[in-house]
Amino acid sequence: MDTALRDAYIRLHENYFPGTELPIAFEVGGPTDGMEKGPAPKGWRCFVCDLVKVRNGKSLAFSEDSIGCRGGRFYLGYDAERFPDFRYFLSYGKPGEMEGERYKQTPEIVDELDRGTTRIPTKGKEIVFKRWDNLTEADNPDAVVFFARPEVLSGLFTLANFDQSDPNGVICPFGAGCSSVFYFPWLEQQNENPRAVLGMFDPSARPCVPPDVLTMAFPMKKFTRVVGYMEESFLITGSWEKVMKKIERSDRLHSPKK
C-alpha cells in the first residue's frame, strides 16, 4: 500500500479523533513473513476476542486452524456450509439436544436468511490482521475496521455518506460479530461503490469488546476516498469541535481509574 496514505490518516486521526484507538486492517492472502500465527483455540472461542491483540498492536495471521467457532469458520470462508442443525441453533433449538440462541424466531427464517449468503474464497489462505500504523508497503488491505464509541461513530458515519446523494452509505446487516468486521466488509470491497458496515451487535460477541463499543468497517476503496476528503468535511467546523470535547470526556469516563 501507499505508506503516505497510512501516515496521512494517522495525522488526521490524531487531529479529529484524538486519544482514540487507530483502526485495524485485514487482507486475505496477505504477506505473513515473520508474523505470529493466530492462536489455535482450545475448544470454542470467539474470533472477535483474538482481535483484541491486533487492536493493541500485534499483527496476526489467521488460518483455518486458528478459528474455533463454527460461525467464525463459515464467515471467514473456511467452511463452505453451515454445520448440521444450524437452523435450530440460531432459532429455538431442539429440546433435549441443543439450546438455541434465539436470534431468529423460527428455523424457516434461518433457512431464508442463509439462502442469500454468499460463500467467499478464503480456503487455503491466511487472513492477515494488522493495526493501521503497522501496515507496510507490502500490504494491500481489503478493509479497515474501527472499534469505537458513539461520538467517533457519528463522525465515521457522516464521513461514509459525505460524497454521495444516496443516504445509505452505511449498512448494518444482521450477522455474527465476525461477519461485521470481515465478511460483509470483504463483500462490499468487491463492489464498484462499496458501503461501510456498522456492526458488533451480536450478543454472543459482545463479551469480546469493551462497554459501549461498536464497529465501523470501511472497504479499502471507500476508505481511501474518505481520507482524501476529511479536511474539506464537517470535521473542520465548530460542530465537530464540540463533538471532540465529548470524545475527550468519553475517553476519561472509560479509561481505567488510576
C-alpha positions in Angstrom: 0.0 0.0 0.0 1.0 3.6 -0.2 2.6 4.4 3.1 1.9 8.1 2.5 -1.8 7.2 2.9 -1.1 5.4 6.1 0.8 8.3 7.5 -1.8 10.8 6.3 -4.6 9.0 8.1 -2.6 8.7 11.3 -2.2 12.5 11.3 -5.8 13.1 10.6 -6.9 10.6 13.2 -4.8 12.4 15.9 -6.4 15.7 14.8 -10.0 14.7 14.6 -10.4 11.6 16.8 -7.8 12.5 19.5 -7.0 9.9 22.2 -8.9 7.1 20.5 -7.5 3.9 19.1 -6.4 3.5 15.5 -8.4 1.1 13.3 -7.2 -2.3 12.3 -7.0 -3.6 8.7 -7.2 -7.1 7.2 -6.0 -8.7 4.0 -6.9 -12.1 2.6 -3.7 -13.8 1.5 -1.5 -11.0 2.7 2.2 -11.4 3.4 3.0 -13.3 6.6 6.8 -13.4 6.7 7.9 -13.2 10.4 4.3 -12.8 11.6 2.8 -14.5 14.6 0.1 -17.0 13.8 -3.4 -16.6 15.3 -3.6 -18.9 18.4 -5.1 -22.3 17.9 -8.2 -22.5 20.1 -8.8 -25.0 22.8 -12.5 -25.6 22.3 -14.9 -22.9 21.3 -13.5 -19.4 21.1 -15.0 -16.2 19.5 -12.7 -14.9 16.8 -13.5 -11.3 17.8 -11.7 -11.9 21.2 -8.5 -12.6 19.3 -8.7 -9.2 17.6 -8.0 -7.5 21.0 -4.3 -8.3 20.4 -4.4 -6.7 17.0 -6.1 -3.6 18.4 -3.2 -3.4 20.9 -0.6 -3.5 18.1 0.2 -7.2 17.5 -0.1 -8.3 13.9 -1.6 -11.8 13.5 -2.1 -14.2 10.6 -5.2 -16.4 11.0 -5.7 -19.7 9.2 -8.3 -22.4 9.2 -6.6 -23.9 12.3 -7.0 -20.6 14.2 -10.8 -20.4 14.2 -12.6 -22.4 16.9 -16.1 -21.1 16.4 -18.2 -22.7 13.7 -19.9 -19.4 12.8 -16.5 -17.8 12.5 -15.2 -20.6 10.2 -18.2 -20.0 8.0 -18.0 -16.2 7.9 -14.2 -16.2 7.4 -14.7 -18.6 4.4 -13.1 -21.7 5.8 -16.3 -23.7 5.9 -18.4 -23.7 2.8 -21.6 -24.9 4.5 -23.3 -24.3 7.8 -23.0 -27.0 10.5 -25.8 -29.5 10.9 -28.9 -28.2 12.6 -27.7 -24.6 12.4 -31.3 -23.6 11.6 -32.2 -24.8 15.1 -29.1 -23.4 16.8 -29.9 -19.8 15.6 -33.6 -20.1 16.5 -35.2 -22.0 19.3 -33.0 -25.1 19.5 -34.0 -28.8 19.8 -35.4 -29.9 23.2 -33.0 -32.3 24.9 -30.4 -31.9 22.2 -29.5 -28.3 21.5 -30.1 -25.0 23.2 -31.0 -22.3 20.7 -29.5 -18.8 20.6 -33.0 -17.4 19.8 -31.6 -14.8 17.4 -34.3 -15.8 14.9 -37.9 -16.7 15.6 -38.1 -19.9 13.5 -35.8 -22.3 11.6 -37.6 -21.3 8.4 -36.5 -17.7 8.8 -32.9 -19.0 9.3 -33.2 -21.0 6.1 -34.4 -18.0 4.1 -31.6 -15.9 5.6 -29.0 -18.5 4.6 -30.2 -18.8 1.0 -28.9 -15.2 0.4 -25.5 -15.9 1.9 -22.5 -15.6 -0.5 -19.6 -18.0 0.1 -16.2 -16.3 0.0 -12.9 -17.8 -1.4 -10.5 -17.9 1.5 -10.0 -21.7 1.7 -6.2 -22.4 1.9 -5.4 -18.8 2.5 -4.3 -16.9 5.6 -6.1 -13.7 6.7 -3.7 -11.1 8.0 -4.9 -8.5 10.6 -2.7 -5.5 11.5 -3.3 -2.3 13.3 -3.2 0.6 10.8 0.1 2.0 12.0 1.8 -1.4 11.4 0.9 -1.5 7.7 3.8 -1.6 5.2 4.4 -1.2 1.5 3.9 -4.9 1.1 0.4 -4.8 2.4 -2.7 -4.4 0.3 -5.6 -4.3 2.8 -9.2 -5.3 1.9 -10.8 -3.2 4.6 -10.3 -1.1 7.7 -12.2 -1.7 10.9 -12.8 0.8 13.7 -13.7 -0.2 17.2 -15.3 3.0 18.6 -17.9 4.6 20.8 -20.9 6.7 19.5 -19.1 10.1 19.3 -16.4 8.7 17.0 -19.0 6.6 15.2 -21.0 9.7 14.4 -18.0 11.1 12.6 -17.3 7.9 10.7 -20.9 7.5 9.7 -21.1 11.1 8.4 -17.8 10.7 6.5 -19.1 7.5 4.9 -22.1 9.5 3.4 -20.2 12.7 2.6 -19.5 12.2 -1.1 -22.9 10.7 -2.2 -26.5 11.6 -2.5 -27.7 8.1 -1.6 -28.4 8.2 2.2 -27.3 4.6 2.6 -23.5 4.8 2.6 -23.5 2.6 5.7 -25.3 -0.7 6.0 -26.0 -2.7 9.2 -26.7 -6.3 8.3 -27.7 -9.0 10.7 -24.9 -11.5 11.4 -22.3 -12.8 13.8 -19.7 -10.4 15.2 -17.1 -11.7 12.8 -19.4 -11.0 9.9 -19.4 -7.3 10.6 -15.6 -7.0 10.8 -14.7 -9.4 8.0 -17.4 -11.0 5.9 -19.6 -8.0 4.9 -16.7 -5.6 4.6 -14.9 -8.0 2.3 -18.1 -8.5 0.2 -18.5 -4.7 -0.1 -14.9 -4.3 -1.2 -15.8 -6.4 -4.3 -18.4 -3.8 -5.4 -17.8 -0.7 -7.5 -19.3 1.6 -4.9 -18.8 -0.2 -1.6 -20.6 0.8 1.6 -19.3 1.0 5.2 -20.5 -1.6 7.6 -21.8 -0.8 11.1 -21.7 -3.8 13.4 -20.9 -5.7 16.6 -24.5 -6.0 17.7 -24.2 -9.8 18.1 -24.8 -10.6 21.8 -22.5 -13.6 21.6 -19.6 -11.4 20.6 -20.3 -8.5 23.0 -18.1 -10.0 25.8 -15.1 -9.6 23.5 -15.4 -5.8 23.2 -15.5 -3.0 25.9 -18.8 -1.5 27.0 -20.4 0.9 24.6 -18.0 0.0 21.7 -19.4 -0.9 18.2 -17.5 -1.3 14.9 -17.5 0.5 11.7 -15.7 -1.1 8.8 -14.7 0.6 5.6 -13.8 -1.3 2.4 -10.4 0.0 1.3 -11.8 1.5 -1.9 -14.1 3.7 0.2 -11.6 4.4 3.0 -9.1 5.8 0.5 -11.7 8.3 -0.7 -12.6 9.2 2.9 -9.0 10.0 3.8 -8.8 12.2 0.7 -11.8 14.4 1.7 -11.7 14.5 5.5 -10.2 18.0 5.6 -13.0 19.5 3.5 -15.7 17.9 5.5 -17.6 18.8 8.7 -14.5 17.8 10.7 -13.1 21.3 10.2 -16.2 23.1 11.6 -17.2 24.2 15.1 -19.8 21.5 15.2 -17.1 18.8 15.3 -15.0 20.8 17.8 -18.0 20.3 20.2 -18.1 16.6 19.5 -14.3 16.4 20.0 -14.8 17.7 23.6 -17.3 14.9 24.1 -14.8 12.4 22.7 -12.4 13.6 25.4 -15.0 13.2 28.1 -15.9 9.8 26.9 -12.3 8.8 26.9 -11.8 9.9 30.5 -15.0 8.1 31.5 -13.9 4.8 30.1 -10.2 5.0 31.0 -9.1 2.7 33.8 -9.1 4.5 37.1 -5.7 5.2 38.5 
